[in-house]
Amino acid sequence: MKQISFSEVEFEGKKRTTRREVFLSEMEKVTPWAEVLGVIGPHYPKGKRGRPPVGLERMLRVYLVQQWYGLSDEGVEDAITDSQAL
């Protein structure tokens, strides 16, 4: 585990919440994840052969972020690697 520096502690209190973080927290509150995953789960591949599939919840969240922000496949990949909020 990485030790937090004094500058990181000071910056943490002054950090401004971005519009992306606000939007994602609102979507987290209003999206019924358990119900959606329950409906989609039986149709999602189980990964019996070949490479194991990415988890259903993660793929669904990536897909929804892609739709909400109008991103291409490459764009959503860049957004995921660039942002901790996603």
N, C-alpha and C positions, 0 to 999 in steps of 0.2 A: 504494500500500500504506500502511495506517495504522500510525503508530508506536505502540508499546506504552508506556504510562506506567508509572512506578514503582509506583503503587498496583495496577495490573493484574498486574504481576510478583509483588508481594507476595501478593496475593489468590490467584493461581494455585496457589501452594504450599499454601495453607490450605483450598482448595476441597474440600468434602465430596462424595463420589460419591453420587448419588441412586439410589434403587431403580430408577428408569426406566433410567438409564444402565447399571446393572449388568445388568438384564434384557435390554436391547438388545445389550449386548456378548456375553452368553451366547447369545442367539439368532443373533448373527453367527457365533459359533464352531460351532454345531451344525447350522445350515441349509446344506445343500449347494446353494449358489446356482447354480453352473454347471450342475448336473444339472437343477434346477428350470427354469431359463431355457431350457435345451436342449429340454425337453419342451413348454413353453408357447410358445416362440418361433415355431414354424411356424404357430400358430393366431392370433397377434397381428397386428392390422392393420398394413400396411406404410405407409399414408398416401399413396397415389398421388393421391388427390383431396382437396380441401378442406384444412382445418387439419391441420398435422402432428401425429401422435399423441405423447403423452408417452412417454418411454422405458419399455420393458417392465420393467426392473429397478426403476425408481422406482415405477411403478404397483403392482408386486407387493409391494414393501416397504410402501407406503401401505395397501394392502388388508390385509396381515398385521397391521400395527399397529392398524388399525381393528378387526380380529377379536380380537386379543389383549386390547385394552383396552375392548372393547364400545362403541366410539364411533360416533356417527352421522356422516354425510358432513360436516355442519357442524362437528361435534366434532373430527374428524380434521384438518380444515382449520385450525381454531384451534390444535390441538396442534402442527401443523407450523410455523405462524408463531410460536408462543410458545416453542418449544423448539429448541435447537441440536442436542440429542441425536437428534432424529428427522430 
